[in-house]
Amino acid sequence: MKTRRRPFNRRKLRNRDRLRGLMGFIFLLIFLSAASIVAFYLSAYIYRLIDWSPDSVFRQMINSILGFFLIILIFALIRKIAFTRYWVQERDFLGPIIEALEKIAKGDFSIRLQNEFVEHQRLNELSSTVNKMALELGQMENMRQEFISNVSHEIQTPLTSISGFAEVLENEQLSSAERQHYLNIIKLESRRLSRLSDNLLKLAALESETIKFEPQLYRLDEQLRNLILSCEPQWQEKKIEMELFLEEISITADKDMLSQIWINLITNSIKYTPEGGEITVNLYRQSDRIIVEITDTGIGIAREDQKHIFERFYKTDKSRQPSQKGNGLGLSIVKKIIDLHQGEIMVSSSPGEGTVFSVYLPVKSN
């Protein structure tokens, strides 16, 4: 629940400061006059007490010195009282903030402070910062727990298959065809585990920015053409018509990283395009950016899924068989690599009408 701040009225604040200054000046005059009067009567009492009557000049000097010491004494007393009250007040103000920070340190990120310090803008800013920190730490903790849960699930599924089919293979009455079938499943699940491990390492390296970023000048059209040819067995098997419209364009970028983008997007298009479909790859330059569009006539992506497809472990097609599922990390890696290149990726799709992935990369001058 957000607390609405009161508007900051500078004119009202200036008037209040002037009034305080005037009241302080009047108080100072009254204070000095009172100190002088007290010093006069106190010195007169002392003279009578000791039966001494000094001349007027000496009497005035004694009154001034006594009044000066009285002023210092009263000022020191007032300062001590004011400082003590101020410390108690500050301690009361900072108490909830300190308590909130202690709870955050112990892992309680649900704490929220109310902006109750109407006349203390800095304390309001401090409490807002504490609230923001608690919110962001809570979100990070939720993401961490979700990540661990997803990784555990992704690892547990193939391990269960491998373990189950390994036990089946212990049956000596299996035919050679059945045995080979189960061995193929174990190999498939093992490769799936290997891909998951590889993608997790890639994603961790990209997010921590420990991976080497090595931009170089190369021909992007040649890279795309070669990668599409390397996938030829896959799209030929499904009788997919592949069309290329590639301008001759050079780009300064990390060649290996961009290769991961194109492989992921092209293989996804092949995977989700039915037999006899079409895939088109366009490469062209527009003003100060390079655009790569990969269009397919596949199953498409629902609108509610499109805003989540770049999240880790998110899968749009939950109806596929476990052995055919990816691990939901490919597009997360794609998005991270494009971010590192200061680019952008967009998706346009409708169920049953295909998908268009558009990658925008900036043109860097050499």
Residue pairs with C-beta under 8 A, 6 or more apart in sequence:
1 112
3 114
3 115
5 115
5 124
6 118
8 121
31 71
31 74
32 71
35 67
35 70
35 71
35 74
36 63
36 67
38 67
38 70
39 63
39 64
39 66
39 67
39 70
40 63
40 67
42 66
42 70
43 59
43 62
43 63
43 66
47 53
47 54
47 59
54 62
93 117
93 120
93 123
94 123
96 113
96 127
97 113
97 123
97 126
97 127
97 130
100 111
100 113
100 130
100 134
101 130
103 111
104 111
104 130
104 133
104 134
104 137
107 141
109 134
109 135
109 137
109 138
109 141
110 134
110 138
111 134
112 131
112 134
113 127
113 128
113 130
113 131
114 127
115 124
115 127
115 128
117 123
117 124
117 127
147 312
147 313
150 312
150 313
150 328
151 200
151 313
154 196
154 313
154 327
154 328
155 193
155 196
157 322
158 189
158 190
158 192
158 193
158 196
159 189
159 193
161 185
161 186
161 189
161 322
161 323
162 186
162 189
162 190
165 182
165 185
165 186
166 186
168 174
168 182
169 179
169 182
169 183
174 182
185 323
188 323
189 323
192 323
192 327
195 327
196 327
196 329
199 327
199 329
199 330
199 333
200 329
202 211
202 260
202 333
203 312
203 329
203 332
203 333
203 336
205 211
206 333
206 336
206 337
206 340
207 336
209 340
213 254
213 257
213 340
214 254
214 256
215 252
215 253
215 254
215 364
216 252
216 253
216 254
216 255
217 250
217 251
217 252
217 366
218 250
218 251
218 253
218 255
219 248
219 249
219 250
220 249
220 250
220 251
220 253
220 258
220 283
220 290
220 292
221 246
221 247
221 248
221 249
221 283
223 255
223 258
223 259
223 262
224 244
224 246
224 262
224 281
224 283
224 292
225 244
225 246
227 259
227 262
227 263
227 266
228 242
228 244
228 266
228 281
231 263
231 266
231 267
231 270
234 267
234 270
235 242
235 270
235 279
238 270
238 273
238 274
238 275
238 276
238 277
239 275
239 276
240 270
240 273
240 275
240 276
240 277
240 278
240 279
241 276
241 277
241 278
241 279
242 278
242 279
242 280
242 281
243 278
243 279
243 280
243 281
244 280
244 281
245 280
245 281
245 282
245 283
245 284
246 281
246 282
246 283
247 283
247 284
247 285
249 283
249 284
249 285
249 290
251 258
251 290
251 361
251 363
251 364
252 364
252 366
253 341
253 361
254 337
254 340
254 341
257 337
257 340
257 341
258 337
258 341
260 333
260 334
260 337
261 334
261 337
261 338
261 359
262 292
264 330
264 331
264 333
264 334
265 294
265 334
265 357
265 359
266 279
266 281
266 294
268 330
268 331
269 279
269 294
269 296
269 298
269 355
269 357
270 279
272 296
272 298
272 299
272 317
272 355
273 279
273 296
273 297
273 298
273 299
273 354
274 297
274 298
274 299
277 296
277 297
277 298
278 296
278 297
279 294
279 295
279 296
279 297
280 293
280 294
280 295
280 296
281 292
281 293
281 294
281 295
282 291
282 292
282 293
282 295
283 290
283 291
283 292
283 293
284 290
284 291
285 291
285 363
288 362
288 363
289 360
289 361
289 362
289 363
290 360
290 361
290 362
290 363
291 358
291 359
291 360
291 361
292 358
292 359
292 361
293 356
293 357
293 358
293 359
294 356
294 357
295 354
295 355
295 356
296 354
296 355
297 353
297 354
298 354
298 355
299 317
299 351
299 352
300 349
300 350
300 351
300 352
300 353
300 354
300 355
301 309
301 316
301 347
301 349
301 351
301 355
302 316
302 351
303 350
305 314
305 316
306 347
306 349
308 314
309 316
309 331
309 347
310 331
310 332
310 334
310 335
310 345
311 332
312 328
312 329
312 332
313 327
313 328
313 329
314 328
315 325
315 326
315 328
334 345
335 345
338 344
338 345
338 359
338 361
341 361
341 362
342 362
343 359
343 360
343 361
343 362
344 359
344 360
345 357
345 358
345 359
345 360
346 357
346 358
346 360
347 355
347 356
347 357
347 358
348 355
348 356
348 358
349 355
349 356
